[in-house]
Amino acid sequence: MATEAKRQKVDDSSERLKDFLHWCDRVGLVLSNKVCLSKEGTVADYGMLATDDIEEGEVLFTIPRPALLHQGTTKVSSLLEKGDGSKANIRVQRTANCSGLVMVMSSTPPTEKQSLESSSGWVPLLLALLYEYTSPQSHWRPYLSLWPDFRALDQPMFWSKEERAELLRGTGLPELVDTDLSNIRREYKEVVVPFMLRHPDLWSPDTHTLELYTQLVAFVMAYSFQEPQEEEDDEDEEEEEEEDKAPNPPVMVPMADMLNHVSDHNANLEFTAESLKMVCVRRIAKGEEVFNTYGQMANGQLLHMYGFTEPYPSNRSETADIPVANLHKAATQGAQSESERALNEERWEVLCHMTRDRGALVFGERGCLTDSELHSALKVVLCMSAEELSEFRDNDGWEEDEEDEEEEERISRAFSIEGLPELQPAWRRLLHQAARLTLSCYGDGRPEGPDADRALLEDRAALGALSSRQRRALQVRLGQKMILHRLMQLTQL
């Protein structure tokens, strides 16, 4: 069954589509004669159909890099990428966040480019889109005219807070969206508005509002592409071993963003030095839709970023998170004495220091996807004796051994669906109870199994009476609950 639509794309005339195709010709975007854009026969308004049989390896379209829309190709690129030419007044400084190295002025004010730095890294692109989207003379107008009405965007950030809390309780999405919205507001107020006020001839807070900025963030989440990092040579990897390289910023890719998504896709976007190419990865018969993929993503991720879900059980990338805090709660509930409860609190302090912002363990259909973290949490922390914990603290952790592939494989097998039933009873009891506690977050404090949601999904009349948001939330809840329920079965004593 095909996925629910990625987009509710435009309700426009065929003239706009013709203008876009003429624009593609002008910018050198080459479209194969074996495909066409169509509203008929696709899962979501506009899509791409095969007009002839297409074999694996055939190129469906090629997009030259100058046709990509980003801060380097916009009309205001010189301003957005403006730096200071005086190297004498610049020093390099490592930051504590994911931005890695930044240039810091020692005696002069920050450059325009530096003033746009933010935790998201998206501000230059968003300013470019704000400018181009509201400029009637934009070079990108034929492409922009095919963008959807932003009022149709339906990621959870556009739901009411009450609706998110009701429909997505327990999934982790309400908290994630609240963080997103808070970051967007702060970024707009502290970075974007001051920049716009310095350039009133190009931007205005009256036109380029927080509402429009938020809509563009959602649009970039749903429609942009990120180029994979180039693979480093072994020597380069050793030199940058301790550095977390920031991901490439997103870019808008005309034509590619009109393809819809399924996990079982038949085309893939490839990046070369001169262009981007959409390449067929398996045979597509005449009349079939061309599908791209956004990667292996659970329905919760798809809903959060793109506003759609894949119907159960077609998404083979479903995951469910168990907060590390629930492992601690499970251990505390099993404590038999006050001294054991006190020891659990000490273990929890160490575990919090170890996990930092990685506060959840991720499970998928084949077992735990964060097996090393789970192994550390169970073996090193939650099951440490008082003596072992004291030694651990005295040594400020443990000495890190060189990577052992056999050990990694052993841990991976231990926390797979085949290995989980064979874990020692104490570990199985902790995992079972942690999964039970996580399931209780979906309802009124009692573990909520998947049966009620699955019955609702199978009841066509009841399912048809739900709103689109209710149906999508149902898909997210059911996928997560099925994984947690199975984990409870595998760890049952």
WORA-V653869 format. One record per pair of residues at least 6 apart in sequence whose ideal C-beta (glycine too) atoms are under 8 Angstrom apart, sorted by the first residue. I is the first residue (numbers start at 1). J is the second residue. Records with the same first field share a line. If there is no record, write none. Layout:
BEGIN
I: J ; J
END
This chain:
BEGIN
1: 311 ; 314
2: 43 ; 262 ; 289
3: 43 ; 260 ; 261 ; 262 ; 263 ; 308 ; 309 ; 310 ; 311 ; 314
4: 43 ; 44 ; 308 ; 309 ; 310 ; 311 ; 472
5: 43 ; 44 ; 45 ; 260 ; 308
6: 44 ; 222 ; 260 ; 261 ; 306 ; 307 ; 308
7: 44 ; 45 ; 46 ; 148 ; 222 ; 223 ; 260
8: 44 ; 45 ; 148 ; 152 ; 154
9: 44 ; 45 ; 46 ; 146 ; 148 ; 258
10: 16 ; 45 ; 46 ; 145 ; 146 ; 147 ; 148 ; 149
11: 149
12: 145 ; 146
16: 142 ; 145 ; 146
17: 37 ; 46 ; 146
19: 142 ; 145
20: 142 ; 143 ; 145 ; 146 ; 254
21: 31 ; 37
22: 142
23: 142 ; 143
24: 31 ; 67 ; 254 ; 255
27: 64 ; 66 ; 67 ; 254
28: 64 ; 66 ; 67
29: 61 ; 62 ; 63 ; 64 ; 67 ; 254 ; 255
30: 61 ; 62
31: 60 ; 61 ; 255
32: 54 ; 58 ; 59 ; 60 ; 61
33: 51 ; 52
34: 50 ; 51 ; 52 ; 53 ; 54 ; 58 ; 60
35: 48 ; 49 ; 50 ; 51 ; 54 ; 60 ; 61 ; 290
36: 48 ; 49 ; 51
37: 46 ; 47 ; 48 ; 49 ; 258
38: 46 ; 47 ; 48 ; 49
39: 45 ; 46 ; 47
41: 47 ; 49 ; 287 ; 289
42: 48 ; 49 ; 260 ; 289
43: 260 ; 289
44: 260
46: 146 ; 258
47: 258 ; 259 ; 260 ; 289 ; 290
48: 60 ; 258 ; 259 ; 289 ; 290
49: 287 ; 288 ; 289 ; 290
50: 284 ; 285 ; 286 ; 287 ; 288 ; 289 ; 290
51: 286
52: 286
53: 283 ; 284 ; 285 ; 286
54: 60 ; 280 ; 283 ; 284
55: 280 ; 283
56: 280 ; 281 ; 282 ; 283
57: 279 ; 280
58: 279 ; 280
59: 277 ; 278 ; 279 ; 280
60: 267 ; 277 ; 278 ; 279 ; 280 ; 290
61: 255 ; 256 ; 277 ; 278
62: 275 ; 276 ; 277 ; 278
63: 253 ; 254 ; 255 ; 256 ; 275 ; 276 ; 277
64: 274 ; 275
65: 274 ; 275 ; 276
66: 73
67: 254
68: 251 ; 252 ; 253 ; 254 ; 276
69: 128 ; 129 ; 132 ; 140 ; 143 ; 251 ; 252 ; 253 ; 254
70: 125 ; 128 ; 249 ; 250 ; 251 ; 252
71: 77 ; 80 ; 81 ; 124 ; 125 ; 127 ; 128 ; 249
72: 81
74: 80 ; 128 ; 131 ; 132
75: 131 ; 132 ; 135 ; 138 ; 139
76: 127 ; 128 ; 131 ; 202
77: 128
79: 112 ; 199 ; 202
80: 112 ; 113 ; 116 ; 124 ; 127 ; 128
81: 113 ; 124
82: 111 ; 112 ; 113
83: 103 ; 111 ; 112 ; 113 ; 114
84: 90 ; 105 ; 108 ; 111
86: 108
89: 105 ; 106 ; 107 ; 108
90: 103 ; 104 ; 105 ; 106
91: 103 ; 104 ; 106
92: 101 ; 102 ; 103 ; 104
93: 101 ; 102 ; 103 ; 104
94: 100 ; 101
95: 101 ; 102
97: 119
98: 119 ; 244 ; 246
99: 117 ; 119 ; 121 ; 246
100: 243 ; 244 ; 245 ; 246
102: 114 ; 117
103: 111 ; 114
104: 114
105: 111 ; 114
112: 195
113: 124
115: 191 ; 194 ; 195
116: 123 ; 124 ; 127 ; 191 ; 195
117: 123 ; 191
118: 187 ; 191
119: 183 ; 187
120: 183 ; 187
121: 246 ; 247 ; 249
122: 217 ; 220 ; 249 ; 250
123: 187 ; 191 ; 192 ; 195
124: 249
125: 220 ; 224 ; 249 ; 250 ; 251 ; 252
126: 192 ; 213 ; 216 ; 217 ; 220
127: 192 ; 195 ; 196 ; 203
129: 216 ; 219 ; 220 ; 252
130: 203 ; 208 ; 212 ; 213 ; 216
131: 138 ; 202 ; 203
132: 138 ; 139 ; 140 ; 144
133: 144 ; 147 ; 212 ; 216
134: 207 ; 208
135: 141
138: 144
143: 254
146: 258
147: 219
148: 219
150: 212 ; 215 ; 216 ; 218 ; 219
153: 215 ; 218 ; 219 ; 222 ; 307
154: 307 ; 468 ; 469
155: 218 ; 221 ; 222 ; 303 ; 304 ; 305 ; 306 ; 307
156: 164 ; 168 ; 173 ; 174 ; 177 ; 303 ; 304 ; 307
157: 177 ; 180 ; 181 ; 214 ; 218
158: 218
159: 167 ; 469
161: 174 ; 178
163: 469
164: 173 ; 174 ; 177
165: 174
167: 469 ; 470 ; 473
168: 174 ; 473 ; 476 ; 477
169: 441 ; 442 ; 443
170: 438 ; 439 ; 441 ; 442 ; 443 ; 448 ; 477 ; 480
171: 300 ; 442 ; 473 ; 476 ; 477 ; 480
172: 300 ; 321 ; 360
173: 300 ; 303 ; 304 ; 476
176: 304
177: 304
180: 217
181: 214
184: 210 ; 213 ; 214 ; 217
185: 210
188: 210 ; 213 ; 214
189: 210
192: 208 ; 213
193: 205
195: 203
196: 202 ; 203 ; 204 ; 205 ; 208
197: 205
218: 307
220: 250 ; 252
221: 305 ; 306
222: 305 ; 306 ; 307
223: 252 ; 257
224: 250 ; 251 ; 252 ; 253 ; 257
225: 250 ; 251 ; 252 ; 253 ; 256 ; 257 ; 269 ; 276
226: 247 ; 248 ; 249 ; 250 ; 251
227: 248 ; 251 ; 271
228: 248 ; 271
229: 245 ; 247 ; 248
232: 240
253: 269 ; 276
255: 278
256: 269 ; 276 ; 278 ; 292
259: 267 ; 278 ; 290 ; 291 ; 292
260: 289 ; 291 ; 292
261: 291 ; 292 ; 293 ; 294 ; 302 ; 306 ; 308
262: 291 ; 293 ; 310 ; 314
263: 293 ; 296 ; 297 ; 310 ; 314 ; 315 ; 316 ; 317
264: 291 ; 314
265: 281 ; 291 ; 292 ; 293
266: 280 ; 281 ; 282 ; 283 ; 284 ; 288 ; 290 ; 291
267: 278 ; 279 ; 280 ; 281 ; 284 ; 290 ; 291 ; 292
268: 278 ; 279 ; 281 ; 292 ; 293
269: 276 ; 277 ; 278 ; 279 ; 292
270: 276 ; 277 ; 278 ; 279
278: 290 ; 292
280: 290
284: 290
294: 302 ; 305 ; 306
296: 317
297: 305 ; 317
298: 315 ; 317 ; 318 ; 319 ; 479 ; 480
299: 309 ; 310 ; 315 ; 318 ; 472 ; 475 ; 476 ; 479
300: 319 ; 476 ; 479 ; 480
302: 308 ; 309 ; 310 ; 315
303: 309 ; 472 ; 473 ; 475 ; 476
307: 472
308: 472
309: 315 ; 472 ; 475 ; 476
310: 475
311: 475
312: 454 ; 457 ; 475 ; 478 ; 479 ; 482
313: 482
315: 479
316: 365
317: 364
318: 364 ; 365 ; 479 ; 480 ; 482 ; 483
319: 362 ; 363 ; 364 ; 369 ; 480 ; 483
320: 362 ; 363 ; 438 ; 479 ; 480 ; 481 ; 483 ; 484 ; 487
321: 360 ; 361 ; 362 ; 363 ; 438 ; 480
322: 360 ; 361 ; 363 ; 434 ; 435 ; 438 ; 484
323: 359 ; 360 ; 361 ; 438
324: 351 ; 355 ; 359 ; 360 ; 361 ; 377
325: 359
326: 434 ; 437 ; 438
327: 351 ; 361 ; 377 ; 378 ; 382 ; 430 ; 431 ; 434
328: 344 ; 347 ; 348 ; 351 ; 382
329: 433 ; 434 ; 437
330: 429 ; 430 ; 431 ; 433 ; 434 ; 437
331: 344 ; 347 ; 382 ; 430
332: 341 ; 344 ; 345
333: 433
334: 429 ; 430 ; 433
335: 341 ; 344
343: 386 ; 389
344: 382
346: 386 ; 389
347: 381 ; 382 ; 384 ; 389
350: 381 ; 384 ; 389 ; 392 ; 393
351: 377 ; 381 ; 382
354: 376 ; 377 ; 381
355: 373 ; 377
358: 370 ; 373
360: 370
361: 368 ; 370 ; 373 ; 374 ; 377
362: 368 ; 369 ; 370
363: 369 ; 483 ; 484 ; 487
364: 483
365: 417 ; 483
366: 416 ; 417
367: 412 ; 415 ; 416 ; 417 ; 418 ; 419 ; 420
368: 374 ; 415 ; 416
371: 411 ; 412 ; 414 ; 415
372: 408 ; 411
374: 415
375: 411 ; 414 ; 415
378: 427 ; 430 ; 431
380: 392 ; 398
382: 430
383: 426 ; 427
384: 392
392: 398
413: 419
414: 420 ; 422 ; 423
415: 423
417: 486 ; 490
420: 428 ; 431 ; 487 ; 490 ; 491
421: 428 ; 490 ; 491
423: 431 ; 491
425: 493
428: 491 ; 492 ; 493
429: 491 ; 493
431: 487 ; 491
432: 487 ; 488 ; 491 ; 492 ; 493
435: 484 ; 485 ; 487 ; 488 ; 491
436: 447 ; 488
438: 484
439: 447 ; 448 ; 449 ; 481 ; 484 ; 485 ; 488
440: 446 ; 447 ; 448
442: 448 ; 477 ; 481
448: 481
449: 481 ; 485
450: 478 ; 481 ; 482 ; 485
453: 474 ; 477 ; 478 ; 481
454: 478 ; 482
456: 462 ; 463 ; 474
457: 463 ; 474 ; 475 ; 478
463: 471 ; 474
466: 474
END
